[in-house]
Amino acid sequence: MEDVNLKNFRIFKISGSFEVWVGKNSEANDVLSFKYTGQNDLWFHIRGTSGSHTILKLPENFEGEIPKECIKTAAEIAAFYSKAKNAKSVNVAYTKGKNVQKYKGAKSGSVVIKGEKIIKVAPKIPETT
């Protein structure tokens, strides 16, 4: 897998010290999903169409419950960077990074996930200050 510079990701700072990272293309999605995603980071993807792999990066040494608002914001960002960005409401799947796998020979950006949960959100990106 080719190393991809951080400029191939969109990075949003959200609540507290949480960050949301978004791949800009299928090669960046692969690198993001398999090089920059921690075992307990949350991995997001729109259901039913193509879109960017989106990661909710947990703060270092994070313990406890991930705030629901952070999960919702990451899902909204994943929906925004998908082919469903103009929909009123979409389903976004998410799971821990350790539950994302790639089969040998699969094309860039193709993954298999297990243990996913579904959240319904409106596509949007956070306001920047």
C-alpha positions as CSV (number, residue, x, y, z in Angstrom):
1,M,0.0,0.0,0.0
2,E,1.4,3.4,-1.0
3,D,2.0,5.9,1.7
4,V,-0.3,8.9,1.3
5,N,0.5,12.3,2.6
6,L,-1.9,13.8,5.2
7,K,-3.1,16.3,2.5
8,N,-5.1,13.4,1.1
9,F,-7.4,13.5,4.1
10,R,-9.8,16.2,5.4
11,I,-9.4,16.6,9.1
12,F,-12.1,18.2,11.3
13,K,-11.5,19.0,15.0
14,I,-14.8,18.5,16.8
15,S,-15.9,18.3,20.4
16,G,-13.0,18.2,22.9
17,S,-9.9,16.6,21.5
18,F,-11.8,14.3,19.0
19,E,-11.0,14.5,15.3
20,V,-12.8,13.3,12.2
21,W,-10.6,12.2,9.3
22,V,-12.0,11.7,5.8
23,G,-10.3,10.1,2.8
24,K,-10.3,12.2,-0.4
25,N,-10.1,9.2,-2.9
26,S,-10.2,5.4,-2.8
27,E,-6.4,5.0,-2.3
28,A,-6.6,7.5,0.6
29,N,-9.5,5.6,2.0
30,D,-7.4,2.4,2.1
31,V,-4.5,4.1,3.8
32,L,-6.8,5.9,6.2
33,S,-8.7,2.7,7.1
34,F,-5.6,0.4,7.5
35,K,-2.7,2.7,8.5
36,Y,-4.2,5.6,10.4
37,T,-7.2,4.0,12.2
38,G,-6.7,2.7,15.7
39,Q,-8.4,-0.5,16.9
40,N,-11.0,1.4,18.9
41,D,-11.4,4.5,16.6
42,L,-14.8,4.5,15.0
43,W,-15.0,3.9,11.2
44,F,-18.0,5.3,9.2
45,H,-19.4,4.9,5.7
46,I,-22.6,5.7,4.0
47,R,-24.9,2.7,3.4
48,G,-25.9,1.8,-0.1
49,T,-23.7,4.1,-2.2
50,S,-20.1,5.2,-2.6
51,G,-18.5,7.7,-0.3
52,S,-15.4,8.5,1.7
53,H,-14.1,6.4,4.6
54,T,-14.5,8.5,7.7
55,I,-12.8,7.9,11.0
56,L,-13.7,9.3,14.4
57,K,-10.2,9.5,16.0
58,L,-10.3,9.0,19.7
59,P,-8.0,11.1,21.9
60,E,-4.9,9.4,23.1
61,N,-5.5,7.2,26.2
62,F,-9.3,7.7,25.8
63,E,-11.4,5.6,28.1
64,G,-15.1,5.6,28.6
65,E,-18.2,6.2,26.4
66,I,-17.7,8.1,23.2
67,P,-20.1,11.1,23.3
68,K,-23.2,10.5,21.1
69,E,-22.8,14.0,19.7
70,C,-19.3,13.0,18.3
71,I,-20.7,9.9,16.7
72,K,-23.5,11.9,15.1
73,T,-21.1,14.6,13.8
74,A,-18.8,11.9,12.3
75,A,-21.8,10.2,10.6
76,E,-23.0,13.6,9.2
77,I,-19.5,14.2,7.8
78,A,-19.4,10.7,6.2
79,A,-22.8,11.3,4.6
80,F,-21.7,14.7,3.3
81,Y,-18.7,13.2,1.6
82,S,-20.8,10.6,-0.3
83,K,-22.9,10.4,-3.4
84,A,-25.9,11.0,-1.1
85,K,-24.7,14.4,0.1
86,N,-27.9,16.1,-1.1
87,A,-30.3,13.7,0.5
88,K,-32.5,14.8,3.5
89,S,-31.6,11.8,5.6
90,V,-29.3,8.8,5.1
91,N,-28.1,5.7,6.9
92,V,-24.5,5.6,7.9
93,A,-22.8,2.4,9.2
94,Y,-20.1,2.6,11.8
95,T,-18.0,0.1,13.7
96,K,-14.7,0.0,15.5
97,G,-11.5,0.1,13.4
98,K,-10.6,-3.4,14.3
99,N,-13.8,-4.7,12.6
100,V,-12.8,-3.3,9.1
101,Q,-11.1,-5.8,6.8
102,K,-9.9,-6.0,3.2
103,Y,-9.9,-9.2,1.2
104,K,-6.8,-10.0,-0.9
105,G,-7.3,-8.7,-4.4
106,A,-10.2,-6.3,-3.5
107,K,-10.1,-3.0,-5.4
108,S,-9.0,0.3,-3.6
109,G,-11.6,1.5,-1.2
110,S,-13.4,-1.8,-0.9
111,V,-13.7,-3.2,2.6
112,V,-15.8,-5.7,4.6
113,I,-17.1,-4.7,8.0
114,K,-18.6,-6.6,10.9
115,G,-20.4,-5.5,14.1
116,E,-21.7,-2.4,12.5
117,K,-24.4,-0.1,14.0
118,I,-26.5,2.2,11.9
119,I,-27.3,5.9,12.5
120,K,-29.7,8.0,10.5
121,V,-28.4,11.6,9.9
122,A,-28.7,14.6,7.5
123,P,-25.5,15.1,5.5
124,K,-23.5,18.1,6.7
125,I,-20.1,19.3,7.8
126,P,-19.5,21.2,11.0
127,E,-19.4,25.0,11.1
128,T,-15.8,26.2,11.3
129,T,-15.0,29.1,13.6
